[in-house]
Amino acid sequence: MTKLSRQFAIALALVVTALAVPAAAQFPPAPEPPEQPQKPLPGKPKAKPAKPGPSVVGKWAGELTQVGSSAPYKFEIAITGGGGETKYPELDCTGKLIRVGQSRSYVFFVEVITKGQADKGGRCPDGTITVSRAGDKLALSWFGSPQETMIVAYGTLGKK
């Protein structure tokens, strides 16, 4: 009886398999619809490039205050159309600016220290600089995070 039961189970499995294959072939999965280009939503305005505000090009000087420090330090910046240079006279550091963007009111730079690099024994880490012109003044903010320490500095500069 055990042999007959096994044979019956095998035969039943074969019949079920034989019936399932034609059923699956009879109902293939639905094809995916072709991708259609997305049209802009009605009423949603397209982004326009930012109109530049007052020019920040020129030579500027003043003092920066580092958050958490009591004494400000002297700072000079020369801004050109695509970048510029920075100088920290008291820290014996200089840097190169790479312009990375702008909005209507702000210009954004990446600063790479070229003399006095902190990772080479100097006192100045690489960072980012954001500037905004207000009349004959230039507002500046600096941010960097060397060795997982956040540093923020700010100042108002005048024409040099």
C-alpha positions, 0 to 999 in steps of 0.5 A: 500500500505504501508503494501505491500511495507514493505512485498516486502522489507522484501522478497527482503532482504531474497532473497538477503541474501539467494543468498549471503550465497551460493556465500560466501561458494562457494569462501572461503578465500585462505588458508595461505601458511605454514611458511617455515624456512628462509634461510640466504641470499647468500653472507651475512656473519654470525656474528662471536664473537668478538676476545678479544683485549688486556686484561684489567684484573688487578688493575688500578688507575688514575683520572676521569674528569666529564664533566662540572666540573673543578676538576678531582677526584681520581679513582681506578678499579680492573677488573677480568674476569667477573666483578670487583670493583671500588673505589672513595676515595675522594667521599667515594664510592665503587662499584661492576662491572658486565661485560655485553659485549665486542667487539674487542677493548672495555669491557662494565660494569654496575656499582652498587654502594655498598657504598655511593649510591646517592639515600641513601644520598651518592655522587655516582650514579650507571652507566655504564663503558666502558674500552679500553686498549692501551699499558700500559694505560686503557682508561675509560668512565663512563655514568649515568643518575640519576634523569634525569640528564646525567653525563659523566666522562672519564680518562686514568688510569695506572697499580696500 
